[in-house]
Amino acid sequence: MDDKTQMRKNTGRGILKKITAADSGLVEVPVLTPHFDIRPIEDGQVLLVSETFNTLLRGRIHCDLLPLLDGRHSHQEISATLAGSYSARDVQTALVSLVSRGYVVSGEYAMERGRAAFWSSLGATPRWAEERLGASSVAIAGDDGRLARQIKAMGVAVGSDHPMLSVVVCADYLDERHAAINHLHLASGIPWMLFKPRGVQSLFGPIFRPAQQGPCWDGLAYRLRGHQEVHNLLRNLGGEDAAFLPCADEPVVLDAVYGLVAGEIAKWLVFEELAPIHARIISLDVVHLTSAHHATMRRPQCFTCGDEEFYRADRPAVPVRLKPSPKSVRNSGGARLVSPEETLAKYRHLISPVSGVVTWVERTTDETDPWLHVYWAGNNFALRSRKLSSLR
């Protein structure tokens, strides 16, 4: 595939983010984007309806054209069918307009409508998803077979010498053996990820891509250790054998977790940088049925993938240089360049019990208090409990 073709394949149209060249322009075999249904209404108008997006199309041509977009007719056949009412040019113009907005895609794909609607709902044409999944392969280590079965069921090959992704199923994200795995993938350039299925809080992601300046296991482990002080103490006292490993395991729930993670892996294979796990670790709380995304960033001073200039012990000191700046915010807390709200919004992604610089930030004064705004912040949950107990 040449560079121009690849560029066309990666350029979205309207509501769609990922399309193939066959899904653009005057589509050879046009079909209504699978997650849509049509509902004609009066006065030459038709509704395109879906779970999350609805739109109204005006013009009698849409009322006559859309029912023919079933994937069984070429655009030439559709023009011939409507020749008594519209010119071929008008039909083609309407088709190209619908394609440009993502309402019509190529019908030349094999997956059944339910799967096609799933992928188009996420923003990929069925043909793009089918091609990406069919051309992808995943290497899996530490699996008992469950993840491999789920991955294969989504049309992805498992076990390859040159996989697009390597997945390690583990009991602990801080297992020191992951350091060697990280170095191997840094050398090979193959992206990889961890998946901890057991316990009441499953973890999966992010896609470690240290060779491409993406998240690195060493950087994430550095943050995790800061949030697991008790577990770190056990390791320091007794080594890896003393580490606590969760044992909570309800097979039915575990199967659901494996299926969910297989789906997220497939999303990454289809969407890459647009997928949730591309640069985030996801925690899934199976007790409360909640999930959270934790931004995971490369540490410039990481010993594995960082810049040596930032972690060398003999690096020269850089003097602090103060300079005046305009004060746009003045309140009882003093004069500031930006408001506290802006500062919090800018650095909110660094607050996380998994990958954050601090675990939590919490207000201790009443939300309705217009004068006193006091917040606690901490690096572990034990500290939080002590501070909150002191307020009682």
Disulfide bonds with the S-S distance in Angstrom:
none
